[in-house]
Amino acid sequence: MQFKDAPFYTEPYINLRGVPKMRYQGKSTYVMETEQRFDFTTRWSLMGFGGLAKAVEEYDSFSNAELIYNYGTGFRYLIARKFKIRMGIDVAWSNHDFGYYIVFGCAWNNRK
């Protein structure tokens, strides 16, 4: 959450794959995303993900804010077994856009 007057580039924004950075901004943002991985060999994996988000303006209600969604798929290759480092590509779609991402590593806790 942000208080008082601040430059537009410091306002919270929705950060989901397939959604352009800083396209949806507000005084507060709410984001929920899930990512699932299916290992079909010891090195190759298939990914699926999806999420929902809202960017709420200062004088707007949560229910009136536009619902932003994303979904997509990708694959990973385990390049370093000892360190559990994976690399791959994701393809994502959202309300009004599309994106692809080259991924190295993982942002999620990976204990497997």
Disulfide bonds with the S-S distance in Angstrom:
none
